[in-house]
Structure formats: structure tokens, C-alpha cells
Amino acid sequence: MMPDRLVLDTDIVIHLLKKQPQTVARFIELLEAQTVFLLSPIVVAEIYAGAFQREHKEIETLFSLCKRISIDSETGQQAGHYAHRYRKAHQVISLEDYLLAASARQNRCPLWTSNRKHYPMDDIVLFDPA
């Protein structure tokens, strides 16, 4: 099934920028099916934090295919609830991951990630590209 919208995790954006064949093929398939890719400012920040200046044009080209979303206080509050609930049992989960999970919940759409262990939340849907 093709989702109408997907929140992209940073790892998926990295796979796309590194031209990982399976991820690129699936992205193109979804794009052709008119899936809207939602891009959080968290992902934008994480990508630019690790990017060289020479990569910026390619990053912007990819980002231009996405709809940028914002993080409001409601999303922040939800992320805080997730962190409170899961941080003791799941110490590998970062605040960024909690915010992305909350963004997926707030936007009522799946999250596309390959780091499934970072998202144990039972009230969000993880996109299965298979």
C-alpha cells in the first residue's frame, strides 16, 4: 500500500543522498504514486550538521521534493511524554527521535526509518518499504 504522506527519518535521507539503490528505487516509486514526503527541521539540521559545502546543492534538490513541516509546542509536549515513558528502557533513543515520532503522530502519517528500534511507540506507524 502506498501512503499519502510519510515523515522521513534522517537515516532515510542519508540513504537517499548516498544513492542507496533500494531506498532510491522505493522513494521514486512513492514519488510517482504522489506520496508527500514530510521533512522535519530536525532532519534538516542533522543533515546539514554532517554535510560538506559541496553537498549542499544535492541536499537542496532532494529537500525540494519534500514538504517542510514545523515543530510546535504540542509536538514538543508529545515528544516529552515519549521520552518520559521510554527513556529508561530505551537509552539509545535521542531527543531528535522522540521529536520525529511526535511529528509523525501529530501529522497522522507513518514514519519512514530503518532504525525501527528507536521507535517503540505503540501509537505511531512505521512505514515498511517491503
NULO-532475 format. One record per atom (N, C-alpha, C): residue number from 1; x, y, z. Coordinates in pm, whole numbers, plus 32768, in hexadecimal, padded with zeros to 4 digits. Example, Ala and Ser with C-alpha at 12.3 -4.5 7.8 and 13.67 -1.06 7.14 Angstrom:
REM NULO-532475
(1 (8527 7DC7 830C))
(1 (84CE 7E3E 830C))
(1 (8528 7EB6 830C))
(2 (8505 7F1F 82C4))
(2 (8557 7F96 82CA))
(2 (850A 8003 8313))
END
This chain:
REM NULO-532475
(1 (8053 7F89 8000))
(1 (8000 8000 8000))
(1 (8058 807E 8000))
(2 (8031 80DE 7FB1))
(2 (807B 815B 7FA8))
(2 (803E 81C2 8006))
(3 (808D 81F3 8065))
(3 (8058 825A 80C0))
(3 (804A 82E0 8077))
(4 (7FEA 8330 80A5))
(4 (7FD8 83B7 806D))
(4 (804A 8413 8096))
(5 (8076 8400 8115))
(5 (80DF 8456 814D))
(5 (813B 8401 81A3))
(6 (81B9 8429 81AA))
(6 (821C 83E5 81FE))
(6 (8278 844D 823D))
(7 (8295 843D 82BD))
(7 (82FE 848C 82FD))
(7 (8381 843F 82E5))
(8 (83E7 8485 82B6))
(8 (8468 8447 829C))
(8 (84C3 8452 8315))
(9 (8501 83E2 833B))
(9 (8567 83E4 83A3))
(9 (85EC 8408 8361))
(10 (8649 8439 83B0))
(10 (86CB 8463 837D))
(10 (8713 83F2 8336))
(11 (870A 8378 836A))
(11 (8751 8308 832B))
(11 (8721 82EF 829C))
(12 (86A1 8302 8282))
(12 (866B 82EF 81FB))
(12 (86A1 835D 819F))
(13 (86A6 83D8 81CE))
(13 (86DD 8446 817F))
(13 (8770 8429 815E))
(14 (87BA 83F7 81BF))
(14 (8847 83D3 81A8))
(14 (8851 8366 813D))
(15 (87FC 82FF 8147))
(15 (87FC 8294 80E1))
(15 (87E1 82CF 8057))
(16 (8785 832D 804F))
(16 (8764 836C 7FCE))
(16 (87DB 83BE 7F9A))
(17 (881A 840A 7FF2))
(17 (888C 845C 7FC7))
(17 (8904 8407 7F9F))
(18 (8911 8392 7FDE))
(18 (897E 8336 7FBA))
(18 (8956 82DA 7F47))
(19 (88DD 82F1 7F14))
(19 (88A8 82A6 7EA1))
(19 (88A2 8210 7EBA))
(20 (8873 81EC 7F30))
(20 (8860 815E 7F51))
(20 (87F0 812A 7EF7))
(21 (880E 80C8 7EA1))
(21 (87B2 80A1 7E35))
(21 (8723 807D 7E61))
(22 (8714 802C 7EC8))
(22 (868D 8004 7EF2))
(22 (863C 807B 7F24))
(23 (867C 80D0 7F72))
(23 (8636 8145 7FA9))
(23 (8611 81A6 7F39))
(24 (866D 81BE 7EDC))
(24 (8652 8219 7E6C))
(24 (85DF 81E2 7E17))
(25 (85E2 8160 7DF9))
(25 (8578 8125 7DA8))
(25 (84F1 8133 7DEC))
(26 (84ED 811A 7E6C))
(26 (846E 8125 7EB6))
(26 (843F 81B6 7EBD))
(27 (849D 8212 7ED1))
(27 (847C 82A1 7ED6))
(27 (843E 82CD 7E52))
(28 (847A 82A5 7DE3))
(28 (8447 82CB 7D5F))
(28 (83BB 8290 7D49))
(29 (83AA 8212 7D71))
(29 (8327 81D1 7D66))
(29 (82BD 821F 7DB4))
(30 (82DF 8246 7E2D))
(30 (8283 8292 7E82))
(30 (8269 831D 7E47))
(31 (82D1 835C 7E15))
(31 (82C5 83E0 7DD8))
(31 (8266 83DA 7D5F))
(32 (8276 8372 7D0D))
(32 (8220 8360 7C98))
(32 (818F 8345 7CC1))
(33 (817D 8308 7D37))
(33 (80F6 82EE 7D6B))
(33 (80BF 8368 7DB5))
(34 (810A 83D7 7DAF))
(34 (80E2 8458 7DE9))
(34 (80E0 845A 7E81))
(35 (8132 8405 7EBE))
(35 (8146 840D 7F4F))
(35 (818A 8492 7F6E))
(36 (815C 84D4 7FD7))
(36 (819A 8552 8004))
(36 (81FB 852E 8074))
(37 (8278 8557 8063))
(37 (82E0 853D 80C7))
(37 (82EB 85B6 8123))
(38 (82D7 859F 81A4))
(38 (82DC 860B 8207))
(38 (8367 860F 8244))
(39 (83A0 8686 8247))
(39 (8428 8699 8274))
(39 (842A 86F4 82EE))
(40 (8457 86BE 835C))
(40 (845E 8707 83DA))
(40 (84DC 875E 83DF))
(41 (84D5 87D0 8425))
(41 (854D 8821 8436))
(41 (85BC 87D4 847F))
(42 (8598 876E 84CA))
(42 (85FC 871B 850E))
(42 (8652 86D2 84A7))
(43 (8610 8698 8444))
(43 (8657 8650 83DB))
(43 (86AD 86B1 838B))
(44 (8675 8725 836A))
(44 (86C1 878B 8322))
(44 (8741 87AD 8370))
(45 (8733 87C5 83F1))
(45 (87A6 87E8 8445))
(45 (880B 8775 844B))
(46 (87DC 86FB 845D))
(46 (8838 8689 8466))
(46 (8884 8674 83E2))
(47 (883F 8686 8372))
(47 (8881 8675 82F0))
(47 (88EB 86E0 82DB))
(48 (88C8 875F 82F3))
(48 (892A 87CA 82DF))
(48 (899D 87C1 8343))
(49 (8983 878E 83B9))
(49 (89EE 8781 841D))
(49 (8A5D 8724 83ED))
(50 (8A38 86C1 839B))
(50 (8A9B 8661 836B))
(50 (8AC3 8674 82DA))
(51 (8A98 86E1 829C))
(51 (8AAF 86F2 820C))
(51 (8B24 874E 81EE))
(52 (8B66 8733 817E))
(52 (8BCB 878C 8149))
(52 (8B85 87F5 80F2))
(53 (8BC4 8869 80E4))
(53 (8B8C 88D5 8092))
(53 (8B6D 88A3 8004))
(54 (8BC2 8850 7FCD))
(54 (8BAF 8820 7F43))
(54 (8B32 87C9 7F34))
(55 (8AFB 8798 7FA4))
(55 (8A84 8742 7FA0))
(55 (8A02 8792 7FAC))
(56 (8A0B 8812 7FCB))
(56 (8993 8861 7FE7))
(56 (8931 8867 7F73))
(57 (8963 8873 7EF8))
(57 (890A 887C 7E84))
(57 (88B8 87FB 7E75))
(58 (88FA 8789 7E82))
(58 (88B5 8708 7E78))
(58 (884F 86F6 7EEA))
(59 (8874 8723 7F61))
(59 (8818 871C 7FD4))
(59 (879C 876F 7FB7))
(60 (87AF 87EA 7F87))
(60 (873C 8841 7F6A))
(60 (86E4 8808 7EFB))
(61 (8723 87C6 7E99))
(61 (86D5 8786 7E2E))
(61 (867A 871A 7E69))
(62 (86B1 86C8 7EC2))
(62 (865F 8662 7F03))
(62 (85F4 86A3 7F5B))
(63 (861B 8705 7FA9))
(63 (85BC 8747 8003))
(63 (854B 878C 7FB6))
(64 (8567 87B8 7F3B))
(64 (8500 87FB 7EEC))
(64 (848F 879C 7EC4))
(65 (84A8 871A 7ECF))
(65 (8441 86B5 7EB2))
(65 (83EA 8698 7F2D))
(66 (8408 86DB 7F9A))
(66 (83C4 86C2 8019))
(66 (8378 873E 8047))
(67 (8315 8725 809C))
(67 (82CD 8793 80DC))
(67 (8309 87A6 8167))
(68 (8338 881E 8180))
(68 (8373 8839 8203))
(68 (8305 8852 826A))
(69 (8315 8811 82DC))
(69 (82B3 8821 8348))
(69 (82F8 8867 83BC))
(70 (82A8 889C 8416))
(70 (82E2 88DF 848B))
(70 (82C2 888D 8508))
(71 (8308 88B0 8570))
(71 (82F2 8870 85F2))
(71 (82B3 88D9 864D))
(72 (823E 88BB 867F))
(72 (81FC 8919 86DA))
(72 (8205 88E5 8769))
(73 (81CE 8930 87C5))
(73 (81D9 8909 8852))
(73 (818D 8889 8870))
(74 (8122 886F 8825))
(74 (80D8 87F2 8838))
(74 (812F 8779 8812))
(75 (8179 8787 87A5))
(75 (81D5 871D 877C))
(75 (8242 870C 87E5))
(76 (8275 877B 8818))
(76 (82DA 8775 8881))
(76 (82A5 8732 88FF))
(77 (822A 8750 8922))
(77 (81ED 8712 8997))
(77 (81E1 867B 8983))
(78 (81B5 8651 890D))
(78 (81A8 85C2 88F0))
(78 (8231 857E 88F6))
(79 (8296 85BF 88BE))
(79 (831E 8588 88C3))
(79 (834C 8577 8953))
(80 (832C 85D9 89A7))
(80 (834E 85CF 8A34))
(80 (830A 855A 8A78))
(81 (828B 8543 8A56))
(81 (8243 84D0 8A8E))
(81 (8285 844D 8A62))
(82 (82AB 8446 89E1))
(82 (82F0 83CE 89B0))
(82 (8373 83B9 89FC))
(83 (83C1 8424 8A0C))
(83 (8441 8418 8A51))
(83 (842D 83E9 8AE0))
(84 (83CA 8421 8B23))
(84 (83AF 83F9 8BAD))
(84 (838A 8365 8BB4))
(85 (833B 8338 8B54))
(85 (830A 82AD 8B56))
(85 (8376 8248 8B2D))
(86 (83CB 826A 8ACD))
(86 (8424 8206 8A92))
(86 (84B8 8214 8AB3))
(87 (84E4 8282 8AED))
(87 (8574 829A 8AF8))
(87 (85BE 8235 8B50))
(88 (857E 8201 8BB8))
(88 (85C5 81A3 8C10))
(88 (85DE 811E 8BC9))
(89 (857C 80EC 8B82))
(89 (8589 806B 8B3E))
(89 (85D0 8075 8AB7))
(90 (85D3 80ED 8A7D))
(90 (860C 8100 89F7))
(90 (866D 8175 89F9))
(91 (86E3 815F 8A33))
(91 (8741 81CD 8A45))
(91 (8782 81FC 89C2))
(92 (8774 81AE 8956))
(92 (87AF 81D7 88D6))
(92 (875A 823E 888C))
(93 (86E0 8255 88BC))
(93 (8688 82B2 8876))
(93 (86AC 8342 889A))
(94 (86C0 8393 8833))
(94 (86E6 841F 8847))
(94 (8669 8477 884E))
(95 (867B 84F0 887F))
(95 (860E 8550 8882))
(95 (85DB 856A 87F3))
(96 (8638 856C 8793))
(96 (8611 857E 8707))
(96 (85B0 8510 86DA))
(97 (85CB 8494 8702))
(97 (8572 8425 86DE))
(97 (84E8 8435 871E))
(98 (84E6 845F 879B))
(98 (8464 8476 87DC))
(98 (8417 84E4 8794))
(99 (845D 854D 8769))
(99 (841B 85B9 8720))
(99 (83E9 858A 8697))
(100 (8434 8535 8654))
(100 (8406 8501 85D2))
(100 (838D 84A6 85E4))
(101 (838F 8453 864B))
(101 (831B 83FE 8668))
(101 (82A1 8454 8684))
(102 (82B3 84BD 86D4))
(102 (8244 8517 86F4))
(102 (8213 855F 8675))
(103 (826E 8581 861C))
(103 (8248 85C1 859D))
(103 (81F4 8563 8548))
(104 (821A 84E5 8544))
(104 (81CB 8482 84F8))
(104 (813F 8477 8535))
(105 (8139 8474 85B9))
(105 (80B7 846B 85FC))
(105 (8062 84E6 85E2))
(106 (809F 855D 85F0))
(106 (8056 85DA 85DD))
(106 (8024 85E8 854D))
(107 (8071 85B6 84ED))
(107 (804C 85C0 8461))
(107 (7FF9 8548 8431))
(108 (7FDE 84ED 848E))
(108 (7F8C 8477 8473))
(108 (7FBA 842C 83F6))
(109 (803B 840E 83F2))
(109 (806F 83C1 8382))
(109 (80E5 836D 83B1))
(110 (810A 8307 8361))
(110 (8179 82B0 8389))
(110 (81FF 82F6 8387))
(111 (825D 82BB 83CD))
(111 (82E8 82E8 83D0))
(111 (833A 8282 8383))
(112 (838B 82B2 8323))
(112 (83E2 8259 82D6))
(112 (846C 825F 8314))
(113 (8495 81F0 834F))
(113 (8516 81E5 8392))
(113 (854D 8158 837E))
(114 (85D0 814B 8387))
(114 (860A 80C5 838B))
(114 (863D 80A7 8418))
(115 (862B 8107 8473))
(115 (8650 80F5 8500))
(115 (85D3 80D7 8552))
(116 (8592 8068 8535))
(116 (8513 8048 8575))
(116 (851D 803E 860D))
(117 (8592 8016 863F))
(117 (85A3 8009 86D1))
(117 (859E 808F 8719))
(118 (85AF 80FC 86CE))
(118 (85A7 8181 870A))
(118 (8518 81B2 8719))
(119 (84B8 8163 86E7))
(119 (842C 818F 86E8))
(119 (83D0 8121 871F))
(120 (83D7 8109 87A3))
(120 (8382 80A1 87E0))
(120 (82F3 80D0 87FD))
(121 (82D4 814D 87DB))
(121 (8252 8187 87FC))
(121 (81E2 8135 87B9))
(122 (817C 8117 8808))
(122 (810F 80C4 87D2))
(122 (80A2 8116 878F))
(123 (80AE 819A 8790))
(123 (8046 81EE 8753))
(123 (8076 8233 86D3))
(124 (80E7 8205 869C))
(124 (8111 8236 861A))
(124 (8124 81BD 85BE))
(125 (811E 81D8 853C))
(125 (812F 8170 84D8))
(125 (81B7 8183 8496))
(126 (8202 8116 848C))
(126 (8280 811A 8445))
(126 (8268 80E4 83B9))
(127 (8298 812A 8355))
(127 (8287 8101 82CA))
(127 (82DF 808A 82AC))
(128 (82A5 8024 8271))
(128 (82F0 7FAD 8248))
(128 (8301 7FB4 81B1))
(129 (8379 7FD1 8181))
(129 (838C 7FE2 80F1))
(129 (8386 7F61 80A0))
(130 (8381 7EF0 80E2))
(130 (837F 7E6F 8098))
(130 (82FE 7E59 804E))
END
